[in-house]
Amino acid sequence: MDQTLLIAKRNNGIISTSEAERNGLHRTELTEYVSKGLLVKLERGIYALPNTPEDALYQIQKKKKR
């Protein structure tokens, strides 16, 4: 399995652009994975593995940002 997908899997199916970059991956790889159906873009800078249930805490944090 690819490093990007492993990172997402360890993070309950979610990976951010900054996490990917800290691990030596380029943000264009995330876009490529979305086009291949390997990741789903949740919002700017946040990606998830397909079929990852939305985390309740993530939803609360997302609403608090607004």
All heavy atoms as TSV, in Angstrom:
chain	resi	resn	atom	element	x	y	z
A	1	MET	N	N	0.846	-1.186	0.000
A	1	MET	CA	C	0.000	0.000	0.000
A	1	MET	C	C	0.890	1.246	0.000
A	1	MET	O	O	1.913	1.293	0.657
A	1	MET	CB	C	-0.927	-0.011	1.214
A	1	MET	CG	C	-1.917	1.135	1.221
A	1	MET	SD	S	-3.045	1.124	2.626
A	1	MET	CE	C	-4.266	-0.009	2.016
A	2	ASP	N	N	0.477	2.258	-0.705
A	2	ASP	CA	C	1.190	3.515	-0.835
A	2	ASP	C	C	1.272	4.245	0.513
A	2	ASP	O	O	0.380	4.150	1.337
A	2	ASP	CB	C	0.425	4.355	-1.867
A	2	ASP	CG	C	1.035	5.702	-2.052
A	2	ASP	OD1	O	0.706	6.592	-1.248
A	2	ASP	OD2	O	1.829	5.864	-2.974
A	3	GLN	N	N	2.338	5.009	0.725
A	3	GLN	CA	C	2.555	5.730	1.984
A	3	GLN	C	C	1.408	6.692	2.305
A	3	GLN	O	O	0.983	6.799	3.449
A	3	GLN	CB	C	3.878	6.498	1.932
A	3	GLN	CG	C	4.188	7.203	3.235
A	3	GLN	CD	C	5.506	7.943	3.195
A	3	GLN	OE1	O	6.206	7.952	2.201
A	3	GLN	NE2	N	5.850	8.576	4.295
A	4	THR	N	N	0.892	7.383	1.306
A	4	THR	CA	C	-0.216	8.318	1.519
A	4	THR	C	C	-1.430	7.600	2.081
A	4	THR	O	O	-2.050	8.058	3.042
A	4	THR	CB	C	-0.606	8.997	0.182
A	4	THR	OG1	O	0.543	9.605	-0.378
A	4	THR	CG2	C	-1.688	10.029	0.386
A	5	LEU	N	N	-1.757	6.466	1.494
A	5	LEU	CA	C	-2.921	5.708	1.941
A	5	LEU	C	C	-2.689	5.098	3.317
A	5	LEU	O	O	-3.626	5.004	4.115
A	5	LEU	CB	C	-3.283	4.648	0.904
A	5	LEU	CG	C	-3.563	5.189	-0.506
A	5	LEU	CD1	C	-3.868	4.051	-1.464
A	5	LEU	CD2	C	-4.682	6.211	-0.499
A	6	LEU	N	N	-1.458	4.713	3.618
A	6	LEU	CA	C	-1.137	4.189	4.951
A	6	LEU	C	C	-1.312	5.261	6.017
A	6	LEU	O	O	-1.845	4.996	7.097
A	6	LEU	CB	C	0.290	3.644	4.991
A	6	LEU	CG	C	0.519	2.300	4.329
A	6	LEU	CD1	C	2.009	1.976	4.305
A	6	LEU	CD2	C	-0.241	1.208	5.053
A	7	ILE	N	N	-0.875	6.475	5.719
A	7	ILE	CA	C	-1.030	7.580	6.665
A	7	ILE	C	C	-2.517	7.824	6.920
A	7	ILE	O	O	-2.944	7.963	8.066
A	7	ILE	CB	C	-0.356	8.865	6.137
A	7	ILE	CG1	C	1.159	8.671	6.072
A	7	ILE	CG2	C	-0.702	10.066	7.015
A	7	ILE	CD1	C	1.886	9.738	5.280
A	8	ALA	N	N	-3.302	7.860	5.856
A	8	ALA	CA	C	-4.745	8.064	6.005
A	8	ALA	C	C	-5.363	6.939	6.832
A	8	ALA	O	O	-6.178	7.192	7.726
A	8	ALA	CB	C	-5.414	8.153	4.635
A	9	LYS	N	N	-4.967	5.724	6.562
A	9	LYS	CA	C	-5.515	4.578	7.288
A	9	LYS	C	C	-5.206	4.680	8.783
A	9	LYS	O	O	-6.060	4.404	9.616
A	9	LYS	CB	C	-4.959	3.277	6.707
A	9	LYS	CG	C	-5.631	2.045	7.236
A	9	LYS	CD	C	-5.167	0.807	6.509
A	9	LYS	CE	C	-5.879	-0.408	7.077
A	9	LYS	NZ	N	-5.498	-1.622	6.396
A	10	ARG	N	N	-4.000	5.112	9.124
A	10	ARG	CA	C	-3.611	5.272	10.543
A	10	ARG	C	C	-4.381	6.401	11.217
A	10	ARG	O	O	-4.513	6.424	12.425
A	10	ARG	CB	C	-2.122	5.541	10.666
A	10	ARG	CG	C	-1.267	4.311	10.489
A	10	ARG	CD	C	0.156	4.606	10.888
A	10	ARG	NE	N	0.699	5.687	10.065
A	10	ARG	CZ	C	1.728	5.565	9.252
A	10	ARG	NH1	N	2.359	4.417	9.150
A	10	ARG	NH2	N	2.146	6.585	8.547
A	11	ASN	N	N	-4.873	7.370	10.426
A	11	ASN	CA	C	-5.593	8.535	10.954
A	11	ASN	C	C	-7.101	8.393	10.778
A	11	ASN	O	O	-7.777	9.357	10.415
A	11	ASN	CB	C	-5.121	9.815	10.261
A	11	ASN	CG	C	-3.727	10.197	10.655
A	11	ASN	OD1	O	-3.339	10.047	11.802
A	11	ASN	ND2	N	-2.963	10.679	9.698
A	12	ASN	N	N	-7.616	7.215	10.995
A	12	ASN	CA	C	-9.056	6.961	10.862
A	12	ASN	C	C	-9.583	7.298	9.476
A	12	ASN	O	O	-10.713	7.755	9.314
A	12	ASN	CB	C	-9.854	7.717	11.929
A	12	ASN	CG	C	-9.523	7.242	13.316
A	12	ASN	OD1	O	-9.369	6.043	13.554
A	12	ASN	ND2	N	-9.391	8.170	14.241
A	13	GLY	N	N	-8.732	7.114	8.471
A	13	GLY	CA	C	-9.148	7.307	7.082
A	13	GLY	C	C	-8.981	8.714	6.553
A	13	GLY	O	O	-9.340	8.994	5.424
A	14	ILE	N	N	-8.424	9.616	7.366
A	14	ILE	CA	C	-8.316	11.023	6.963
A	14	ILE	C	C	-6.848	11.443	6.891
A	14	ILE	O	O	-6.038	11.058	7.721
A	14	ILE	CB	C	-9.079	11.930	7.949
A	14	ILE	CG1	C	-10.575	11.581	7.895
A	14	ILE	CG2	C	-8.849	13.400	7.645
A	14	ILE	CD1	C	-11.425	12.299	8.897
A	15	ILE	N	N	-6.525	12.250	5.880
A	15	ILE	CA	C	-5.183	12.825	5.743
A	15	ILE	C	C	-5.321	14.271	5.283
A	15	ILE	O	O	-6.188	14.595	4.478
A	15	ILE	CB	C	-4.296	12.014	4.757
A	15	ILE	CG1	C	-2.868	12.548	4.755
A	15	ILE	CG2	C	-4.899	11.968	3.366
A	15	ILE	CD1	C	-1.864	11.668	4.036
A	16	SER	N	N	-4.473	15.120	5.832
A	16	SER	CA	C	-4.471	16.522	5.416
A	16	SER	C	C	-3.302	16.760	4.471
A	16	SER	O	O	-2.342	15.980	4.433
A	16	SER	CB	C	-4.341	17.442	6.635
A	16	SER	OG	O	-3.063	17.308	7.219
A	17	THR	N	N	-3.389	17.849	3.757
A	17	THR	CA	C	-2.304	18.216	2.853
A	17	THR	C	C	-1.016	18.418	3.646
A	17	THR	O	O	0.048	17.957	3.239
A	17	THR	CB	C	-2.655	19.502	2.075
A	17	THR	OG1	O	-3.859	19.275	1.354
A	17	THR	CG2	C	-1.558	19.893	1.110
A	18	SER	N	N	-1.120	19.068	4.803
A	18	SER	CA	C	0.087	19.313	5.604
A	18	SER	C	C	0.697	18.011	6.117
A	18	SER	O	O	1.926	17.884	6.162
A	18	SER	CB	C	-0.206	20.274	6.758
A	18	SER	OG	O	-1.194	19.758	7.612
A	19	GLU	N	N	-0.127	17.030	6.503
A	19	GLU	CA	C	0.401	15.726	6.920
A	19	GLU	C	C	1.136	15.051	5.775
A	19	GLU	O	O	2.202	14.467	5.961
A	19	GLU	CB	C	-0.720	14.811	7.390
A	19	GLU	CG	C	-1.301	15.183	8.728
A	19	GLU	CD	C	-2.530	14.366	9.058
A	19	GLU	OE1	O	-3.408	14.212	8.186
A	19	GLU	OE2	O	-2.593	13.879	10.194
A	20	ALA	N	N	0.542	15.120	4.595
A	20	ALA	CA	C	1.168	14.515	3.419
A	20	ALA	C	C	2.518	15.167	3.139
A	20	ALA	O	O	3.519	14.480	2.913
A	20	ALA	CB	C	0.246	14.641	2.206
A	21	GLU	N	N	2.557	16.499	3.184
A	21	GLU	CA	C	3.796	17.216	2.901
A	21	GLU	C	C	4.858	16.945	3.959
A	21	GLU	O	O	6.037	16.834	3.638
A	21	GLU	CB	C	3.524	18.712	2.765
A	21	GLU	CG	C	2.768	19.028	1.489
A	21	GLU	CD	C	2.423	20.493	1.336
A	21	GLU	OE1	O	2.333	21.218	2.355
A	21	GLU	OE2	O	2.237	20.920	0.185
A	22	ARG	N	N	4.463	16.823	5.231
A	22	ARG	CA	C	5.425	16.502	6.295
A	22	ARG	C	C	6.067	15.136	6.075
A	22	ARG	O	O	7.156	14.864	6.555
A	22	ARG	CB	C	4.730	16.506	7.659
A	22	ARG	CG	C	4.639	17.871	8.292
A	22	ARG	CD	C	4.302	17.782	9.771
A	22	ARG	NE	N	3.094	17.037	10.057
A	22	ARG	CZ	C	1.875	17.545	10.142
A	22	ARG	NH1	N	1.691	18.832	9.927
A	22	ARG	NH2	N	0.835	16.791	10.423
A	23	ASN	N	N	5.370	14.277	5.348
A	23	ASN	CA	C	5.880	12.940	5.068
A	23	ASN	C	C	6.512	12.836	3.687
A	23	ASN	O	O	6.678	11.740	3.149
A	23	ASN	CB	C	4.758	11.912	5.235
A	23	ASN	CG	C	4.445	11.684	6.693
A	23	ASN	OD1	O	5.157	10.959	7.372
A	23	ASN	ND2	N	3.406	12.335	7.202
A	24	GLY	N	N	6.848	13.986	3.102
A	24	GLY	CA	C	7.580	14.004	1.844
A	24	GLY	C	C	6.735	13.814	0.593
A	24	GLY	O	O	7.272	13.561	-0.479
A	25	LEU	N	N	5.428	13.932	0.734
A	25	LEU	CA	C	4.552	13.772	-0.419
A	25	LEU	C	C	4.150	15.136	-0.960
A	25	LEU	O	O	4.063	16.108	-0.210
A	25	LEU	CB	C	3.296	12.999	0.002
A	25	LEU	CG	C	3.602	11.650	0.661
A	25	LEU	CD1	C	2.372	11.127	1.352
A	25	LEU	CD2	C	4.112	10.670	-0.345
A	26	HIS	N	N	3.917	15.205	-2.238
A	26	HIS	CA	C	3.517	16.466	-2.852
A	26	HIS	C	C	1.995	16.527	-2.948
A	26	HIS	O	O	1.334	15.513	-3.159
A	26	HIS	CB	C	4.146	16.592	-4.244
A	26	HIS	CG	C	4.089	17.976	-4.761
A	26	HIS	ND1	N	3.021	18.453	-5.471
A	26	HIS	CD2	C	4.956	19.002	-4.642
A	26	HIS	CE1	C	3.238	19.726	-5.783
A	26	HIS	NE2	N	4.412	20.074	-5.297
A	27	ARG	N	N	1.470	17.730	-2.783
A	27	ARG	CA	C	0.005	17.902	-2.808
A	27	ARG	C	C	-0.628	17.447	-4.125
A	27	ARG	O	O	-1.784	17.063	-4.144
A	27	ARG	CB	C	-0.392	19.322	-2.464
A	27	ARG	CG	C	0.076	20.369	-3.433
A	27	ARG	CD	C	-0.284	21.782	-3.030
A	27	ARG	NE	N	0.317	22.114	-1.753
A	27	ARG	CZ	C	-0.289	22.841	-0.813
A	27	ARG	NH1	N	-1.472	23.344	-1.038
A	27	ARG	NH2	N	0.306	23.081	0.320
A	28	THR	N	N	0.131	17.452	-5.209
A	28	THR	CA	C	-0.434	16.985	-6.475
A	28	THR	C	C	-0.743	15.492	-6.439
A	28	THR	O	O	-1.626	15.028	-7.154
A	28	THR	CB	C	0.508	17.283	-7.660
A	28	THR	OG1	O	1.765	16.677	-7.416
A	28	THR	CG2	C	0.663	18.775	-7.871
A	29	GLU	N	N	-0.028	14.755	-5.582
A	29	GLU	CA	C	-0.319	13.325	-5.433
A	29	GLU	C	C	-1.727	13.129	-4.864
A	29	GLU	O	O	-2.431	12.199	-5.249
A	29	GLU	CB	C	0.700	12.654	-4.513
A	29	GLU	CG	C	2.076	12.525	-5.131
A	29	GLU	CD	C	3.054	11.861	-4.193
A	29	GLU	OE1	O	2.990	10.620	-4.073
A	29	GLU	OE2	O	3.866	12.582	-3.579
A	30	LEU	N	N	-2.122	13.993	-3.941
A	30	LEU	CA	C	-3.464	13.893	-3.363
A	30	LEU	C	C	-4.523	14.114	-4.438
A	30	LEU	O	O	-5.513	13.384	-4.511
A	30	LEU	CB	C	-3.629	14.899	-2.222
A	30	LEU	CG	C	-2.708	14.691	-1.018
A	30	LEU	CD1	C	-2.823	15.854	-0.047
A	30	LEU	CD2	C	-2.995	13.376	-0.335
A	31	THR	N	N	-4.301	15.107	-5.284
A	31	THR	CA	C	-5.230	15.373	-6.382
A	31	THR	C	C	-5.304	14.188	-7.329
A	31	THR	O	O	-6.382	13.816	-7.792
A	31	THR	CB	C	-4.784	16.638	-7.156
A	31	THR	OG1	O	-4.683	17.721	-6.231
A	31	THR	CG2	C	-5.757	16.988	-8.260
A	32	GLU	N	N	-4.161	13.581	-7.567
A	32	GLU	CA	C	-4.107	12.395	-8.435
A	32	GLU	C	C	-4.904	11.238	-7.825
A	32	GLU	O	O	-5.638	10.532	-8.522
A	32	GLU	CB	C	-2.644	11.993	-8.622
A	32	GLU	CG	C	-2.394	11.031	-9.740
A	32	GLU	CD	C	-0.897	10.797	-9.905
A	32	GLU	OE1	O	-0.161	11.768	-10.146
A	32	GLU	OE2	O	-0.490	9.629	-9.791
A	33	TYR	N	N	-4.774	11.045	-6.515
A	33	TYR	CA	C	-5.519	9.975	-5.841
A	33	TYR	C	C	-7.022	10.219	-5.888
A	33	TYR	O	O	-7.802	9.279	-5.999
A	33	TYR	CB	C	-5.054	9.813	-4.394
A	33	TYR	CG	C	-3.678	9.220	-4.269
A	33	TYR	CD1	C	-2.775	9.702	-3.334
A	33	TYR	CD2	C	-3.260	8.186	-5.086
A	33	TYR	CE1	C	-1.504	9.158	-3.216
A	33	TYR	CE2	C	-1.997	7.640	-4.978
A	33	TYR	CZ	C	-1.128	8.131	-4.042
A	33	TYR	OH	O	0.124	7.590	-3.935
A	34	VAL	N	N	-7.421	11.487	-5.807
A	34	VAL	CA	C	-8.848	11.810	-5.910
A	34	VAL	C	C	-9.360	11.441	-7.296
A	34	VAL	O	O	-10.411	10.815	-7.438
A	34	VAL	CB	C	-9.108	13.309	-5.604
A	34	VAL	CG1	C	-10.530	13.700	-5.962
A	34	VAL	CG2	C	-8.828	13.601	-4.131
A	35	SER	N	N	-8.597	11.789	-8.334
A	35	SER	CA	C	-9.042	11.481	-9.697
A	35	SER	C	C	-9.097	9.981	-9.957
A	35	SER	O	O	-9.901	9.511	-10.763
A	35	SER	CB	C	-8.156	12.173	-10.735
A	35	SER	OG	O	-6.859	11.642	-10.720
A	36	LYS	N	N	-8.271	9.207	-9.240
A	36	LYS	CA	C	-8.282	7.750	-9.392
A	36	LYS	C	C	-9.301	7.067	-8.476
A	36	LYS	O	O	-9.472	5.849	-8.527
A	36	LYS	CB	C	-6.891	7.177	-9.078
A	36	LYS	CG	C	-5.853	7.532	-10.106
A	36	LYS	CD	C	-4.506	6.945	-9.718
A	36	LYS	CE	C	-3.450	7.281	-10.753
A	36	LYS	NZ	N	-2.127	6.751	-10.371
A	37	GLY	N	N	-9.945	7.859	-7.600
A	37	GLY	CA	C	-10.937	7.294	-6.693
A	37	GLY	C	C	-10.347	6.660	-5.442
A	37	GLY	O	O	-11.039	5.972	-4.700
A	38	LEU	N	N	-9.050	6.904	-5.187
A	38	LEU	CA	C	-8.406	6.340	-4.003
A	38	LEU	C	C	-8.617	7.198	-2.765
A	38	LEU	O	O	-8.521	6.717	-1.636
A	38	LEU	CB	C	-6.904	6.163	-4.258
A	38	LEU	CG	C	-6.547	5.215	-5.398
A	38	LEU	CD1	C	-5.055	5.261	-5.679
A	38	LEU	CD2	C	-6.985	3.804	-5.057
A	39	LEU	N	N	-8.884	8.492	-2.966
A	39	LEU	CA	C	-9.206	9.418	-1.890
A	39	LEU	C	C	-10.401	10.267	-2.301
A	39	LEU	O	O	-10.666	10.434	-3.485
A	39	LEU	CB	C	-8.028	10.357	-1.584
A	39	LEU	CG	C	-6.805	9.775	-0.906
A	39	LEU	CD1	C	-5.694	10.828	-0.827
A	39	LEU	CD2	C	-7.130	9.267	0.490
A	40	VAL	N	N	-11.075	10.823	-1.306
A	40	VAL	CA	C	-12.201	11.736	-1.526
A	40	VAL	C	C	-11.839	13.053	-0.859
A	40	VAL	O	O	-11.358	13.067	0.279
A	40	VAL	CB	C	-13.492	11.169	-0.882
A	40	VAL	CG1	C	-14.635	12.143	-1.017
A	40	VAL	CG2	C	-13.836	9.823	-1.476
A	41	LYS	N	N	-12.056	14.164	-1.556
A	41	LYS	CA	C	-11.754	15.472	-0.970
A	41	LYS	C	C	-12.944	15.900	-0.120
A	41	LYS	O	O	-14.061	16.033	-0.613
A	41	LYS	CB	C	-11.483	16.503	-2.063
A	41	LYS	CG	C	-11.037	17.830	-1.531
A	41	LYS	CD	C	-10.575	18.745	-2.643
A	41	LYS	CE	C	-10.052	20.035	-2.048
A	41	LYS	NZ	N	-9.451	20.882	-3.073
A	42	LEU	N	N	-12.707	16.107	1.181
A	42	LEU	CA	C	-13.776	16.523	2.083
A	42	LEU	C	C	-13.931	18.034	2.086
A	42	LEU	O	O	-15.043	18.551	2.119
A	42	LEU	CB	C	-13.496	16.044	3.512
A	42	LEU	CG	C	-13.386	14.535	3.714
A	42	LEU	CD1	C	-13.077	14.228	5.169
A	42	LEU	CD2	C	-14.675	13.847	3.280
A	43	GLU	N	N	-12.807	18.718	2.090
A	43	GLU	CA	C	-12.772	20.170	2.017
A	43	GLU	C	C	-11.347	20.567	1.704
A	43	GLU	O	O	-10.478	19.698	1.579
A	43	GLU	CB	C	-13.245	20.820	3.323
A	43	GLU	CG	C	-12.361	20.545	4.516
A	43	GLU	CD	C	-12.851	21.244	5.767
A	43	GLU	OE1	O	-13.857	20.810	6.323
A	43	GLU	OE2	O	-12.214	22.227	6.157
A	44	ARG	N	N	-11.089	21.852	1.591
A	44	ARG	CA	C	-9.734	22.309	1.243
A	44	ARG	C	C	-8.723	21.750	2.239
A	44	ARG	O	O	-8.818	21.985	3.444
A	44	ARG	CB	C	-9.697	23.829	1.255
A	44	ARG	CG	C	-8.371	24.372	0.858
A	44	ARG	CD	C	-8.397	25.864	0.837
A	44	ARG	NE	N	-7.077	26.361	0.542
A	44	ARG	CZ	C	-6.653	27.558	0.867
A	44	ARG	NH1	N	-7.444	28.395	1.495
A	44	ARG	NH2	N	-5.443	27.927	0.559
A	45	GLY	N	N	-7.770	20.968	1.717
A	45	GLY	CA	C	-6.686	20.439	2.528
A	45	GLY	C	C	-7.001	19.197	3.336
A	45	GLY	O	O	-6.150	18.707	4.057
A	46	ILE	N	N	-8.214	18.660	3.215
A	46	ILE	CA	C	-8.608	17.473	3.982
A	46	ILE	C	C	-9.132	16.416	3.014
A	46	ILE	O	O	-10.058	16.663	2.237
A	46	ILE	CB	C	-9.707	17.785	5.020
A	46	ILE	CG1	C	-9.286	18.933	5.938
A	46	ILE	CG2	C	-10.067	16.539	5.815
A	46	ILE	CD1	C	-8.140	18.618	6.869
A	47	TYR	N	N	-8.551	15.221	3.104
A	47	TYR	CA	C	-8.914	14.105	2.227
A	47	TYR	C	C	-9.227	12.884	3.079
A	47	TYR	O	O	-8.760	12.770	4.204
A	47	TYR	CB	C	-7.759	13.789	1.273
A	47	TYR	CG	C	-7.410	14.943	0.375
A	47	TYR	CD1	C	-6.565	15.958	0.797
A	47	TYR	CD2	C	-7.947	15.030	-0.901
A	47	TYR	CE1	C	-6.260	17.031	-0.014
A	47	TYR	CE2	C	-7.642	16.100	-1.731
A	47	TYR	CZ	C	-6.812	17.091	-1.281
A	47	TYR	OH	O	-6.508	18.153	-2.089
A	48	ALA	N	N	-10.017	11.974	2.515
A	48	ALA	CA	C	-10.372	10.746	3.229
A	48	ALA	C	C	-10.360	9.567	2.274
A	48	ALA	O	O	-10.542	9.723	1.064
A	48	ALA	CB	C	-11.754	10.872	3.852
A	49	LEU	N	N	-10.163	8.394	2.860
A	49	LEU	CA	C	-10.308	7.178	2.077
A	49	LEU	C	C	-11.780	7.010	1.732
A	49	LEU	O	O	-12.651	7.402	2.524
A	49	LEU	CB	C	-9.824	5.972	2.889
A	49	LEU	CG	C	-8.343	5.953	3.245
A	49	LEU	CD1	C	-8.058	4.833	4.235
A	49	LEU	CD2	C	-7.494	5.793	1.998
A	50	PRO	N	N	-12.095	6.453	0.569
A	50	PRO	CA	C	-13.501	6.222	0.226
A	50	PRO	C	C	-14.160	5.349	1.295
A	50	PRO	O	O	-13.524	4.508	1.913
A	50	PRO	CB	C	-13.436	5.475	-1.115
A	50	PRO	CG	C	-12.094	5.783	-1.658
A	50	PRO	CD	C	-11.192	5.990	-0.466
A	51	ASN	N	N	-15.425	5.583	1.529
A	51	ASN	CA	C	-16.217	4.823	2.507
A	51	ASN	C	C	-15.783	5.036	3.951
A	51	ASN	O	O	-16.153	4.249	4.816
A	51	ASN	CB	C	-16.211	3.322	2.180
A	51	ASN	CG	C	-16.745	3.042	0.795
A	51	ASN	OD1	O	-17.723	3.649	0.387
A	51	ASN	ND2	N	-16.086	2.171	0.075
A	52	THR	N	N	-15.005	6.097	4.217
A	52	THR	CA	C	-14.651	6.419	5.597
A	52	THR	C	C	-15.842	7.119	6.228
A	52	THR	O	O	-16.295	8.140	5.716
A	52	THR	CB	C	-13.422	7.356	5.651
A	52	THR	OG1	O	-12.319	6.683	5.064
A	52	THR	CG2	C	-13.095	7.757	7.067
A	53	PRO	N	N	-16.376	6.563	7.320
A	53	PRO	CA	C	-17.499	7.241	7.963
A	53	PRO	C	C	-17.035	8.583	8.518
A	53	PRO	O	O	-15.910	8.702	9.011
A	53	PRO	CB	C	-17.916	6.292	9.080
A	53	PRO	CG	C	-16.795	5.352	9.257
A	53	PRO	CD	C	-15.976	5.365	8.007
A	54	GLU	N	N	-17.887	9.591	8.420
A	54	GLU	CA	C	-17.499	10.901	8.928
A	54	GLU	C	C	-17.431	10.859	10.438
A	54	GLU	O	O	-18.353	10.428	11.108
A	54	GLU	CB	C	-18.479	11.971	8.447
A	54	GLU	CG	C	-18.319	12.247	6.974
A	54	GLU	CD	C	-18.879	13.584	6.570
A	54	GLU	OE1	O	-18.903	14.508	7.401
A	54	GLU	OE2	O	-19.301	13.690	5.425
A	55	ASP	N	N	-16.328	11.309	10.957
A	55	ASP	CA	C	-16.066	11.322	12.380
A	55	ASP	C	C	-16.857	12.456	13.038
A	55	ASP	O	O	-16.824	13.594	12.577
A	55	ASP	CB	C	-14.554	11.517	12.564
A	55	ASP	CG	C	-14.139	11.523	13.997
A	55	ASP	OD1	O	-14.150	12.613	14.597
A	55	ASP	OD2	O	-13.796	10.447	14.508
A	56	ALA	N	N	-17.531	12.167	14.139
A	56	ALA	CA	C	-18.360	13.164	14.829
A	56	ALA	C	C	-17.507	14.326	15.331
A	56	ALA	O	O	-17.902	15.497	15.201
A	56	ALA	CB	C	-19.108	12.516	15.976
A	57	LEU	N	N	-16.338	14.050	15.913
A	57	LEU	CA	C	-15.470	15.110	16.410
A	57	LEU	C	C	-15.000	15.996	15.259
A	57	LEU	O	O	-14.963	17.222	15.386
A	57	LEU	CB	C	-14.271	14.523	17.148
A	57	LEU	CG	C	-13.282	15.533	17.730
A	57	LEU	CD1	C	-13.972	16.485	18.701
A	57	LEU	CD2	C	-12.150	14.803	18.423
A	58	TYR	N	N	-14.662	15.391	14.120
A	58	TYR	CA	C	-14.253	16.166	12.953
A	58	TYR	C	C	-15.370	17.125	12.540
A	58	TYR	O	O	-15.131	18.278	12.249
A	58	TYR	CB	C	-13.894	15.230	11.793
A	58	TYR	CG	C	-13.689	15.955	10.491
A	58	TYR	CD1	C	-12.531	16.686	10.259
A	58	TYR	CD2	C	-14.658	15.932	9.499
A	58	TYR	CE1	C	-12.347	17.375	9.078
A	58	TYR	CE2	C	-14.481	16.614	8.311
A	58	TYR	CZ	C	-13.321	17.333	8.106
A	58	TYR	OH	O	-13.147	18.022	6.941
A	59	GLN	N	N	-16.616	16.646	12.539
A	59	GLN	CA	C	-17.753	17.489	12.161
A	59	GLN	C	C	-17.923	18.656	13.130
A	59	GLN	O	O	-18.213	19.778	12.713
A	59	GLN	CB	C	-19.037	16.653	12.094
A	59	GLN	CG	C	-19.072	15.698	10.936
A	59	GLN	CD	C	-18.987	16.413	9.606
A	59	GLN	OE1	O	-19.579	17.466	9.409
A	59	GLN	NE2	N	-18.237	15.856	8.690
A	60	ILE	N	N	-17.750	18.407	14.420
A	60	ILE	CA	C	-17.863	19.479	15.418
A	60	ILE	C	C	-16.775	20.518	15.191
A	60	ILE	O	O	-17.034	21.719	15.192
A	60	ILE	CB	C	-17.779	18.904	16.848
A	60	ILE	CG1	C	-19.024	18.057	17.138
A	60	ILE	CG2	C	-17.606	20.014	17.884
A	60	ILE	CD1	C	-18.934	17.218	18.385
A	61	GLN	N	N	-15.538	20.062	14.982
A	61	GLN	CA	C	-14.425	20.980	14.743
A	61	GLN	C	C	-14.655	21.787	13.472
A	61	GLN	O	O	-14.361	22.983	13.426
A	61	GLN	CB	C	-13.110	20.209	14.641
A	61	GLN	CG	C	-12.672	19.616	15.944
A	61	GLN	CD	C	-11.487	18.677	15.792
A	61	GLN	OE1	O	-11.253	18.119	14.733
A	61	GLN	NE2	N	-10.744	18.496	16.860
A	62	LYS	N	N	-15.179	21.163	12.458
A	62	LYS	CA	C	-15.443	21.826	11.181
A	62	LYS	C	C	-16.469	22.932	11.377
A	62	LYS	O	O	-16.309	24.034	10.872
A	62	LYS	CB	C	-15.951	20.785	10.184
A	62	LYS	CG	C	-16.157	21.289	8.801
A	62	LYS	CD	C	-16.541	20.117	7.899
A	62	LYS	CE	C	-17.103	20.585	6.604
A	62	LYS	NZ	N	-17.541	19.481	5.770
A	63	LYS	N	N	-17.510	22.670	12.156
A	63	LYS	CA	C	-18.549	23.683	12.403
A	63	LYS	C	C	-18.020	24.823	13.261
A	63	LYS	O	O	-18.404	25.966	13.079
A	63	LYS	CB	C	-19.757	23.036	13.062
A	63	LYS	CG	C	-20.528	22.160	12.121
A	63	LYS	CD	C	-21.682	21.496	12.797
A	63	LYS	CE	C	-22.379	20.553	11.807
A	63	LYS	NZ	N	-23.435	19.778	12.431
A	64	LYS	N	N	-17.125	24.525	14.205
A	64	LYS	CA	C	-16.572	25.558	15.092
A	64	LYS	C	C	-15.701	26.539	14.321
A	64	LYS	O	O	-15.579	27.686	14.715
A	64	LYS	CB	C	-15.733	24.920	16.212
A	64	LYS	CG	C	-16.536	24.228	17.246
A	64	LYS	CD	C	-17.147	25.252	18.163
A	64	LYS	CE	C	-17.801	24.565	19.341
A	64	LYS	NZ	N	-18.474	25.488	20.205
A	65	LYS	N	N	-15.063	26.103	13.242
A	65	LYS	CA	C	-14.201	26.970	12.436
A	65	LYS	C	C	-14.980	28.121	11.823
A	65	LYS	O	O	-14.441	29.181	11.597
A	65	LYS	CB	C	-13.541	26.176	11.306
A	65	LYS	CG	C	-12.396	25.342	11.708
A	65	LYS	CD	C	-11.829	24.751	10.432
A	65	LYS	CE	C	-10.732	23.789	10.653
A	65	LYS	NZ	N	-10.268	23.225	9.382
A	66	ARG	N	N	-16.211	27.905	11.523
A	66	ARG	CA	C	-17.012	28.896	10.803
A	66	ARG	C	C	-17.399	30.029	11.656
A	66	ARG	O	O	-17.429	30.504	12.532
A	66	ARG	CB	C	-18.275	28.246	10.229
A	66	ARG	CG	C	-17.922	27.225	9.208
A	66	ARG	CD	C	-19.134	26.553	8.681
A	66	ARG	NE	N	-18.724	25.493	7.781
A	66	ARG	CZ	C	-19.530	24.678	7.198
A	66	ARG	NH1	N	-20.805	24.766	7.389
A	66	ARG	NH2	N	-19.103	23.741	6.392
